[in-house]
Amino acid sequence: MTPCKLLKAARPDCLPLFETNIDFNQAAFRFFQDLYLQEEEHAEMLRRLSAEDRYRYVVEHKPHLLQRVSLTQLASWLGTSRESLSRIRARINS
């Protein structure tokens, strides 16, 4: 995993910002919209593609994940077991 900083704010502390600051409101809206679209894309991938095709999708569209997360985490995100992912990778790389 990559080191990062996490900021946390209680909901009551943020509400006045949403009510009075249009820039904050728009930035938050775009953030949550992007988050929703990414989750939709992931859910659609899980529904429509086989485990092998999901792995190929990651290789083609999100190669940075292959370097940043463990095989166990990647397998979980792809909706498959680590063992199945290892077999898929061996088949593709041979």
C-alpha positions as CSV (number, residue, x, y, z in Angstrom):
1,M,0.0,0.0,0.0
2,T,1.0,3.6,-0.6
3,P,1.4,5.9,2.4
4,C,-1.3,8.6,2.4
5,K,-2.9,11.2,4.7
6,L,-6.5,10.8,5.6
7,L,-8.6,13.8,6.6
8,K,-11.7,13.3,8.7
9,A,-14.5,15.7,9.5
10,A,-17.7,15.2,11.4
11,R,-20.8,15.7,9.3
12,P,-22.1,18.6,11.5
13,D,-18.9,20.4,11.0
14,C,-19.2,20.2,7.2
15,L,-22.8,21.2,6.8
16,P,-22.2,24.9,7.1
17,L,-19.6,24.7,4.3
18,F,-22.2,23.1,2.0
19,E,-24.7,25.7,2.8
20,T,-22.5,28.8,2.4
21,N,-19.7,27.9,0.0
22,I,-20.8,27.1,-3.6
23,D,-17.2,26.1,-4.6
24,F,-17.0,23.6,-1.8
25,N,-20.5,22.3,-2.6
26,Q,-19.6,21.8,-6.3
27,A,-16.2,20.2,-5.5
28,A,-17.9,17.7,-3.1
29,F,-20.6,17.0,-5.7
30,R,-18.0,16.2,-8.4
31,F,-16.0,14.1,-6.0
32,F,-19.0,11.9,-5.0
33,Q,-20.2,11.8,-8.6
34,D,-16.8,10.5,-9.7
35,L,-16.9,8.0,-6.9
36,Y,-20.3,6.8,-7.9
37,L,-19.3,6.4,-11.5
38,Q,-16.2,4.4,-10.6
39,E,-18.3,2.1,-8.4
40,E,-20.9,1.7,-11.3
41,E,-18.1,0.8,-13.7
42,H,-16.7,-1.8,-11.2
43,A,-20.1,-3.3,-10.6
44,E,-20.8,-3.5,-14.3
45,M,-17.5,-5.2,-14.9
46,L,-18.3,-7.8,-12.2
47,R,-21.7,-8.5,-13.7
48,R,-20.7,-8.8,-17.4
49,L,-17.1,-10.2,-17.6
50,S,-15.6,-13.5,-16.7
51,A,-12.8,-13.5,-14.1
52,E,-10.2,-13.7,-16.9
53,D,-11.7,-10.8,-18.8
54,R,-11.9,-8.8,-15.6
55,Y,-8.1,-9.4,-15.1
56,R,-7.5,-8.4,-18.7
57,Y,-9.5,-5.2,-18.2
58,V,-7.3,-4.3,-15.2
59,V,-4.2,-5.0,-17.3
60,E,-5.4,-2.7,-20.1
61,H,-7.2,0.0,-18.2
62,K,-5.8,0.1,-14.6
63,P,-2.2,-1.3,-14.9
64,H,-1.2,0.9,-11.9
65,L,-3.2,-1.4,-9.6
66,L,-1.0,-4.4,-10.5
67,Q,2.0,-2.6,-8.9
68,R,0.1,-1.0,-6.0
69,V,-2.0,-3.8,-4.4
70,S,-1.3,-7.4,-3.3
71,L,-2.6,-10.3,-5.3
72,T,-5.1,-11.0,-2.5
73,Q,-6.5,-7.5,-2.7
74,L,-6.6,-7.6,-6.5
75,A,-8.4,-11.0,-6.4
76,S,-11.0,-9.6,-3.9
77,W,-11.6,-6.5,-6.1
78,L,-12.0,-8.7,-9.1
79,G,-14.5,-10.9,-7.3
80,T,-12.4,-14.1,-7.5
81,S,-10.1,-16.1,-5.2
82,R,-6.3,-15.6,-5.1
83,E,-5.8,-19.1,-6.4
84,S,-8.0,-18.5,-9.4
85,L,-6.3,-15.2,-10.1
86,S,-2.9,-17.0,-10.0
87,R,-4.1,-19.6,-12.6
88,I,-5.5,-16.8,-14.8
89,R,-2.2,-14.9,-14.7
90,A,-0.2,-18.1,-15.5
91,R,-2.5,-18.8,-18.4
92,I,-2.3,-15.3,-19.8
93,N,1.5,-15.0,-19.3
94,S,2.3,-18.4,-20.9
